[in-house]
Amino acid sequence: MAVTWPKTTARMLTEVTGESRPDVAMLLVLKDAIAHRLEQIALAQTRFEAKYGMTFEEYKKHWETEDKSEYYSYEAEFDYLEWEALDTRKVRLEGVQAWLT
């Protein structure tokens, strides 16, 4: 299936990537965007790992098996949900990245 690109979009894709074929240029942009997002996720995960001194999997195990009052604070619950979302997003993006390769 052929995709028709607006001229301005095709020009921008060429400017950004140096690739004259818009379909190839779009794949390059997508790969770069995914790589950038994965880097941002890794930085955020590193911050949580430093804050809690463990990986998300370890934190999740503690969260699910231990009953400590500190796990019920707003901050702890918010961090858990945020960290879990990062982990989920990472897995999804890695799947798309593998598909594009």
N, C-alpha and C positions, 0 to 999 in steps of 0.2 A: 504494500500500500504506500503510495507516494504521499508525502506531506508537502503542502504548499506553504512556504514561509512568507510573511510580509517582507517587503524589501528592507525596511528599516531593521527588522529583527535579524534577517540574514546578515546585514551589514554589521550590526552590533556583535553578533556571534563571531564573525570574521575578525573584527577588531579585537575582541577579547582573547580569542584563541589562536589567531593566525591561520586558521583552517578555512579554506574557501568553500568547502561543502557544508552547508548548514546542518545537515543531519549528523555528520561526524562532529562538528563543532558543538552541537547540543549535547552529545554524549560526553565530550570533554568537559563541558561546563557542569553537567550532572555529576561526573566523577569527582571534579574538584569540590563541588558543593558538599557532596557526601563526605569526602575526606576532611573538609573543614569542620563539618558538624561532628564527626567522630573525634576530632582533636578537641573540640569544645567539651564534648561529653567526657573524654578522658581527663581533662583538667578538672571538671566538676567532681568526677568520681575520686580523683586524687585528693581534693579538698575534704570530701567526706571521709575517706580512708584515714587522712591525717587527723581529722577531728575525733573519730571514734577508735582509731588504732586497729582497724581491721577492714577486711573486704566486705562488700555488700552481702555475699553469701554467708560469711561468718556472723555479720550483724543480724541478718534475717534469721539464722538459726537461734541466736540468743533471743531475739524478739519473740519467736514462736515457742520456745521451750522454757524460757524463764519468766517469772512473774515479778518484775521489779517496778517499783513506783516511778523510777526515772523514765521508764518506757512509755508512760502515760502523759508525760508533759506535752504541751502543744508543740514545742520545738522538736522533741524526739519523734512525735508522730508526723509532723510536717517533713522532717528530714527523711524519715523512712519512706514516705510516699514519693518524695522528690527523687531519692536515690533509686527506688524501685523503678520509677518512670525513666530515669536515665539508663538503667540496665535494660529495660524493655526496648527503649528507642535504639540503643546501641545494637542489639540483636537484629532488629528490623532493618536498620541501615546497613549492617554488615551483609544481610541477605540480599538487599538491593545491589550493594557493591559487588557481590559475587556474581549476581545475575548480569551486571553490566560488563564484567570482565571477559 
